[in-house]
Amino acid sequence: MLIYNVTINIDESVHDKWLEWMRDKHIPDMLDTGKFSHAKMVKVLVEEETGITYSIQYTTQDRKTLEAYYREDAERLRADAQKHFPNKFVAFRTELEVISQQIP
């Protein structure tokens, strides 16, 4: 299992609108690709000089599925974010491999 992690610092001037868009549009669009089983959005609790930082974690079954997302969906979904919030955020992406998961 892999986690596709997107860390985003969003400008405070559009924060509330962006947060609503993420919950109601972007994350559902990501899940609608059929390539992720679930998504988790968390707020990074570190004071930044500017903006507010979030991490959105999308869980996918394997590298092949993640590569299909990059090929088939990533460009369109990233462009949609730029269209709605041009020059108002910075994002960086990391891939994480789940080694173990424990649930009490």
C-alpha positions as CSV (number, residue, x, y, z in Angstrom):
1,M,0.0,0.0,0.0
2,L,1.2,3.5,-0.8
3,I,0.2,7.0,0.3
4,Y,0.4,9.8,-2.1
5,N,1.0,12.8,0.1
6,V,0.4,16.4,-1.0
7,T,1.6,19.1,1.3
8,I,0.1,22.5,0.5
9,N,0.7,25.9,2.0
10,I,-2.4,28.1,1.2
11,D,-2.5,31.9,1.3
12,E,-4.7,33.1,4.2
13,S,-6.6,35.4,1.8
14,V,-8.3,32.4,0.1
15,H,-8.0,29.8,2.9
16,D,-11.7,29.4,3.7
17,K,-12.8,29.2,0.0
18,W,-9.9,26.7,-0.7
19,L,-10.8,24.5,2.3
20,E,-14.4,24.3,1.1
21,W,-13.3,23.5,-2.4
22,M,-10.9,20.8,-1.2
23,R,-13.6,19.1,0.8
24,D,-16.4,19.5,-1.7
25,K,-14.7,19.3,-5.0
26,H,-11.0,18.4,-5.3
27,I,-10.8,15.4,-2.8
28,P,-14.0,13.9,-4.2
29,D,-12.6,14.3,-7.8
30,M,-9.4,12.6,-6.7
31,L,-11.4,9.7,-5.2
32,D,-13.6,9.6,-8.3
33,T,-10.5,8.6,-10.4
34,G,-10.9,5.2,-8.8
35,K,-7.2,5.1,-8.0
36,F,-7.4,5.9,-4.3
37,S,-9.3,4.0,-1.6
38,H,-9.5,6.9,0.8
39,A,-8.2,10.3,1.6
40,K,-7.2,12.1,4.8
41,M,-6.7,15.8,5.2
42,V,-4.7,17.1,8.2
43,K,-3.6,20.5,9.3
44,V,0.1,20.9,10.0
45,L,0.4,22.4,13.5
46,V,3.5,24.4,12.8
47,E,3.4,28.2,12.7
48,E,4.4,29.4,9.2
49,E,5.6,32.9,8.3
50,T,2.9,33.0,5.7
51,G,-0.1,30.9,4.9
52,I,-1.6,27.8,6.5
53,T,-0.2,24.3,5.7
54,Y,-2.1,21.1,5.2
55,S,-1.2,17.5,4.3
56,I,-3.6,15.5,2.2
57,Q,-2.9,11.8,2.1
58,Y,-4.4,9.6,-0.6
59,T,-4.1,5.8,-0.1
60,T,-3.6,3.6,-3.2
61,Q,-3.0,-0.1,-3.5
62,D,0.3,-0.1,-5.4
63,R,2.9,1.7,-7.6
64,K,1.1,0.6,-10.8
65,T,-2.1,2.4,-9.7
66,L,-0.2,5.5,-8.7
67,E,1.6,5.6,-12.0
68,A,-1.8,5.4,-13.8
69,Y,-3.0,8.4,-11.8
70,Y,0.1,10.4,-12.9
71,R,-0.5,9.4,-16.5
72,E,-4.3,9.8,-16.7
73,D,-5.4,12.3,-14.1
74,A,-2.7,14.3,-12.4
75,E,-2.2,17.1,-15.0
76,R,-6.0,17.8,-15.2
77,L,-6.5,17.9,-11.5
78,R,-3.5,20.0,-10.8
79,A,-4.6,22.5,-13.5
80,D,-8.0,22.7,-11.9
81,A,-6.4,23.8,-8.6
82,Q,-4.3,26.4,-10.4
83,K,-7.4,27.7,-12.2
84,H,-9.3,28.2,-9.0
85,F,-6.4,29.5,-6.8
86,P,-3.7,30.9,-9.1
87,N,-0.5,32.0,-7.3
88,K,-2.2,31.4,-3.9
89,F,-0.5,28.1,-2.9
90,V,2.6,26.1,-3.1
91,A,2.5,22.3,-3.1
92,F,5.0,19.5,-2.9
93,R,4.3,15.8,-3.3
94,T,5.8,12.8,-1.7
95,E,5.2,9.0,-2.0
96,L,5.1,7.0,1.2
97,E,5.2,3.2,1.5
98,V,3.1,1.8,4.4
99,I,5.3,-0.6,6.3
100,S,2.8,-1.5,9.0
101,Q,-0.5,-0.3,10.3
102,Q,-1.8,-1.0,13.8
103,I,-5.3,-0.5,15.0
104,P,-6.1,-1.3,18.7
